[in-house]
Amino acid sequence: MWLMARPRKPLLSRERIVSTALALIDSEGLPALSTRRLAAELGVSGPSLYNHFTTKDEILDAVADTVIAQVDVSAFTAARGDWRTGLLGWARSYRAALAAHPQIVPFLAQGPGRRPAGLKMADAAFGGMVEAGWPPAQATRICAMVRYFVAGSALGSFARGFVDDPSAYDPADYPHLGQAHLLAEHQRQVDEGAFETGLRALVDGLALQHPERVPPGS
């Protein structure tokens, strides 16, 4: 009985292409991704990629959708009609997914396009808000606002914007930045705390605008 020899290299698949492309973007940024570079990382010839993806943009779409597929929107279903719980759960999961892959955020900021996971997320968030009593137009604006807020939070770090050299903050020039050099050391606490503070403020502000709270004609 003849046995087929194992291939020397793992077989190429969409999943392997996407995971390798995401790892490359994570480590070196979006500009580093090219079909030539990706093929080299995979140990295959460039044309091999076209058996699975027609263009580089298709690869980017698949990478972006893989990231968005990690976002949990189940809070809208679990807390049906409770828009606060749904919005908080969605925003936190959304930020966690983007913060784990900040280099892909500029591409994601373009919108879901035709990407299935992105469209499912948008559908769940919009549907959850409308079901909770928000008018469709306002629900659209709220979902857009959350996307802006989450993307901005995941893309940059407030804490990393300050150097850890205390001499950079001469009290004669910056009398209120005496502790600024310590921010980078506490990056996670600062950035996550800022996100939570902003998210809570958004939800509290929206609660005052909910149709149940706003008198007719106001």
N, C-alpha and C positions, 0 to 999 in steps of 0.2 A: 504494500500500500504506500503510495507516494504522498508525502506531506508537503504542503506549500511552505516555503521559507517565509519567515516574518520579514516585512519590509524594514529596511534599515532606519527609515525615518517614519515618525507617526504620520498617519494619513491626514491629508489636509481636509479641514471641515470649516463650515461657517463659524462654528463656535470657537475653534482654535484661532481662526483669523481675527475674530472680534476680540477675544481675550488678549491676544498678543498686541493688537492695535491699541487697546485700552491701556495696557501696561506701558507701551511706548509713550502714549500721550501723558499718562500720569507722571512718568519719569522725566520727559523732555519737553512736553508741551505740544500743542497742536501743530506748530510749524514743522516739527520733526517727522510728522507722519507723511509718508509718500508711499506709493505702491512699490517703488524700488527698495526703499528702506524696510518696509514691512516684509517683503519677500525675503530679504536678506536675514531678517530676524527669524523668520520661519524656516529658513534653510531650503527655500524652493526658488524656482525661476519666476520672474514677474508674471508671465502669461498664465501661470497656474492659478493665480488669484481670480482671473476672469472666468474661471469655471464656476465660481461662487458669487462673485460680485462684478457688475458691469463697469462701475466707476469707483473712484476714491470716495465720492460723496455718498454712494450707497454704503460703503464701509463705515463712514462717519455716522450715517443715519442709524446703522445697526449698533454701533458703539453707544451712541446717545440713548437709544431705546433700551439697551441693556442696563444702563445706569438708572433710567427712569422706572424700569420694571422693578427696581428695588424699593420704590416709594410705596408705602402702605396707605391706602385710602379707605381701609375697612372701617375706620372710625365713623365715617358718614353713614354706613349701613348699620353698624352696631348701635349707634346712638341716633337712630332715625328721627329726624325732626329737631334734634339738638345740634344746631349749627355750630355752637361754640366748641363742643367736644370734637365734632368732625373737623372743624377748621384748625384747631390746635393740634390734633393728631396728625393731620395731613401736613401742616407746615413743618412740624418737628421732624417727621420722617423724610420729607422733601429735602430739608436742609442737611440731614445726616447723609443722604445719598449723594448730594452735590458736594458737601464738604469732604467726602471721601475721594472725590475725583474733581477737584477744582479746575483743573486744566481744560476740562471739556465744557465748562460752564458757558464760555462765550459762544460756542456752537449751539448749546441748548437754548440760549437766550433768544435765538431766532424763532422759537416756537415749535410746536409738535409736528407741523407739516402733515405727512401721511404716516408718521410712525405710530404703530398700534399701541404701544405702552403709553406714549405721550397722550394719545387721543383718549385712551381709557381713563387716564388720570384726570384729564380735563373734564370728561363726561361725568365722572364720579363726583368731582368737586362742584361743578356747576349744578348737577342734578341734586346734590345734597343741599345746596344753598337754596335752590328754588323750592324744594320740598319743605324746607323749614320756613317758607313764607317770604323769602326775598323776591322782589320783582326780577324777571330775567335780566333786564338791563343792569340793574344794580348788582346782581349776582355775577355778571360778567366782569364788571369793574372790580369787584372784591377779589375774584380769582386772579385777575391781572395784577392787582396790587400785591397779593401774596406772592405771586411769581417774581415780581420785581424785588420785593423785600428778601425773599429767600435767596435769589440769585446773587444779590449784592452782598448778603451776609456770607455766602459760601465762597464768593470770589476773592474777597480780601479780608485781611486781619487788621483790626484796629491796633491791637497790641504790638504786632510786628512792625507797625509804622514808627515805633520809637526805638532808638538805639539803647544799648545797655551801658552806655558811658555817661556817668553823672555829670561830667564836665561839659557835656553838650547842652546842658540846661542851666546856664548861668542865671542865678536868681535875680540878678540885676536886669536881665532881659526877659526872663520867664518866671515871674514870682510864684506862679501857681503850678509849676511843673517839677517841683523838687523831687517827686517820687516817680516821674515818668520813665526813668531808666529801669525801673523794676517791672514795668508792664510786660515786656517780652517774656520774662521769666514765668509769668502767670497767664500766658496767652490763652490757653483753653478756657480758664475760668472767666477771663475778661470777655472773650468773644462769645462764649455760650451765654454768659450772663447778659450781655448786651442784646443778643438775639431774643432771649426770653423776656427781657424788659420791653423791647419793642413790640414783640408779638402780643404780649398781654395788653399793652397800650392800644394796639390796633383793635383787638377784640373788644376791649372795654368801650372804645370809641364807637365801634360798629353797633354795639348793643344799644346805644342811645339813638341810633338811626333806624333800628328795625321797625318795620311797619306797625307792629303792635305797640311800640312806644311813641310813635310820632302821630300827633293829632291830625285828622284829615284837614287838608288845605293849608298846612303849615309849611 
